[in-house]
């Protein structure tokens, strides 16, 4: 399973790039992060001024619960993975 974002520093690189709590980190600079053997922290903490991160948003809360029961949404609705650039500084 891909690591999940649990903390976002306000106005930090991830916040400015649009990453949200609950997003799954699929890749960092092209390295697949869905394997348990990948240390995502070491990939994110590097000397490059920019890091490309591919994230998968979690399904919207509106697509679950009563909305899904009423047929107005599906619990399986997901956005496509997106790649953002984290710029330091």
Secondary structure by P-SEA (a helix, b strand, c coil): ccccccccccccccccccccccccccccccccccccccaaaaaaaccccbbbbbbbbcccccccccccccccccccccccbbbbbbbcc
